[in-house]
Amino acid sequence: MVPDFKAETTNGPLSFYEWAGESWTYLFSHPAAFTPVCTTEMVSLAANVLNFDQRNVKLLGLCGSSLEDQRRWHGDLSRSLGAEISFPMIADTQRILSQLFGMLHWEESCEFAIRKSLLIGPDRKIRMISETPLLVGRNTDEVLRSIDAVQTVDAYNVGVPADWKKGQECLLLPGECGEPRFDHWHSARIVRSYLKFVANPWRSAPRLDRSSGTDTAPIAAAA
């Protein structure tokens, strides 16, 4: 569980639980403003805000630079690169949240957070963690692909295979994991007794709400 916290951001004061609401959250850290790798990441995320919105995911960044430096940097990104940073960025100058979320690796840097990402569900539970070193930028397409995968598993109780992309077949899980949460899984494509594929569940059927016995719409339709 991610604890509630308050922070000062480029969009004003933020109380995490209230701000996150019923959405998923992609919480990411990067070292500092006015740095080359971070600049490319911010431009990429800004260009994909709509893609995150379509998945009901809010972006929340964490940076070791002050609010003043970050706002000046964002203004420069807008003027020079056309990137509008609309999502909030936390100023973690004392590295309090960086330490809380394990974003400081002392052999990498004693001063700057690594590039660590947390995908947090609407229930405030951490659903995915990824890390890259200071000088290695993230791949936004892979971030979105991973979110699709986690949300598919969450919605339908299926597995996703290696190199899976939104809209492709999923995997039936072993019986002890429970039945998939959609009706049309019985027509699985069986390769081995332990390897069974099912058609994209987002297309084949609405998700079954086992608690009420009613169908519910997917939270993010797959193409």
N, C-alpha and C positions, 0 to 999 in steps of 0.2 A: 504494500500500500504506500502511495505517495502521501506524505503528511501535508496538511494545509500549510501554506506559508504566505507571507506578505512581502512584496518587493516593489522597488521603484523601477519603472520602465520608461522607455522612450514615449510611451502612450499614456503615461501617468501612473499613479499608484495602482497596484494589482493585488487582489486577494485570490489565491489560486482556485479554490473550490468554487467560489462565486463566479469567477471569470470563465472557468472551464464549462460550467453548467452541465448539459447533457451530451457534450461533444467529446470526441477523442482529442488528445493533445500530442503533438510532436514537439517535445522539449529537447532542444539541442544547444550545445555549447560551442563556442569558438574562441580562440585566444584573445584577439584584440582588434580594434578599429584601425583603419588605414594600413591594412596588411594585404598582401597579394592573394593568398589562397582564400582568406575570408571574404575578400571582395567578390571573387568568382562564385563562392557559395551563396552569398546574399543575393547576387544578381539572378542566379538560377532559381532560388526559392521564391523570389519576388515574381519571376516569370511564371511560376507554377501555383500561385495562390489559389486560383480558381480550381485547379486539380485537387488541391487539398480540401477546399470547400465542398467539392462534390462528394468527397468521402467523409464529410462531417468531421474533419480534422482541423483543429486550430494550431497555428504555429506560435511557438513561444521560444525565443532565443535567450541565451545567457552569455554575457561577454565581460571580460575583466576590465574594460575601459569605462570611463565615467559617462554619465548621460550626456554631458556637453560634447565630449569627443564623438560619441556615437551619433548624435544628432547632426553634428557638422559633417561627419562621414556620410551619413544617409543623404544629406543635402547634396554632397558632391556626387554620390552615385546617381541621384536623380538628374542633376545637371549634365554630367559628362557621359553617363551610360544609359540614361532613360529608365533606371530601375527605381520604382516607387516602393519603399519599405513600409508597408502598412501594418505589419504585425508587430507586437510589442517585443522589445529587447530589454532584458534585465541588466542593470549595472551591478555586477558582483565584484566590486573593487576590493572588498575585504575577503573574497573567496569563501564566503560562508556557505552558499548554496553549492558551489563547486565541490567543496569537501563533503557536504551532505550527500550528494549524488555520485561521489566517487569519480569526479571529473578531473582530478589532479593526479598525475602520475609523476612521482618525484624524480624518477630517472629520466623522464622526458623533459620536464620543466618544473621548477619550484615556484614559478610566478604565473604561468599561463595554463588555462585548462586545455586539455586535449579536445579533439572533436568527438564528443560522446553524445549519443542520441537515445532518448527514451520515448517509446510509444506508450501512452497512458490511456487506458480505456475510460469510458464514462463512469465506471465504478471505482476510478482512482487507482486501479491496480496496474502495475507495470507489465505490459504485454510483450515488449521486445526491447532489447538493448543492443546497440552497436557502437563500436569504437574505431577510430582511425587516428594515426599519429598527427602531430601538429602540422606537418608539411604535406599531408595527403588530403585532398578535398573529397567531399562526399559525392556520390552519384545520385542526383535527385530522382532519376528514373527508377533506380533500384530502391530508393526510399518508398516511392509510390507503389512499386511492385510488392514490396514487403508488407505495406499497409493493406493492400488488396488481399494478400495471402492471409494475414492475421484476421481480417474482418470476415473472410470466407470461412475459415476454420471456426471462428466464433459464432457465426450465424448458422452454420449447417452441420457442425460436428463431422467434418471430413478432413482428410489430409491433402496437402498440395505437394506435387512431386518436384524434383529438381528442375530448375530452369523454367518453372511454371510462370505463365503470364495470364492476366485477367481474361476470362472467357474460355480458357482451355479446360480439359478434363481434370477432375480431382480424384482422390484416392479413397476407397473405403477403408476404414480403420478396423483393427481387430475387434472381435465381439465384446471383449471386456471394456472397450471404450464407449459402448452404447451405440444405438442406431443413429444414422444420419437424421437430421431434422428437416427432411423433405420426403415427399411420397414416392418419387420416381427413381429411387435408388436401386430397386430390385433388378433392373435391366443392366447390371454392371457388365463391363467388358473384362472377362477373366483371363489373365495371362498366366498366372500361377495361383495356387490356393492362397498365397500370401500377398498377391499383387492383383488388385481389382480396381479398375478405373470406372468412374461414373461421369456422365455428361455434366457440363457446367451447371451447377444447381441454381445459379441466379436466373438462368433462362428456363430451366425445366419445370420449376414449381416455386411458388411462394414458400417461405420458411414456415414450418409448423410451430406454433406456440403450444408446447405440450402442457403448459399449466392451464390453458383455457380451452384447448381443443379447436382453436380458430387459426386461420391463416393470417400471417402478417407480411407486409411488404418488405422487401430487402432494404437495408440501410444504404446500399450503394450498388446500383445496377451495373452489371458487367457487360461490356460490349461484346 
